[in-house]
């Protein structure tokens, strides 16, 4: 599997939303359906799959393009080439 550059924007915005709302990883896991372990890994350097990022955004009532703008630029750009 090719390595992916860690998306700092996603991690920073996820942490900021947690802090703003005073949410623990357990709280976010309950809201999103993403395991606490997966959330911890994401916040510590593992880029999530797009489907996981969407679950997180939906669970926190955020737009995915706010949470992960760089990934969506690449995805949309790549889709246009097909």
Secondary structure, DSSP 4 states (H G I P E B T S, - for coil): -------HHHHHHHHHHHHHHT--HHHHHHHHS--HHHHHHHHTTPPPPHHHHHHHHHHTT--HHHHTHHHHHHHHHHHHH-
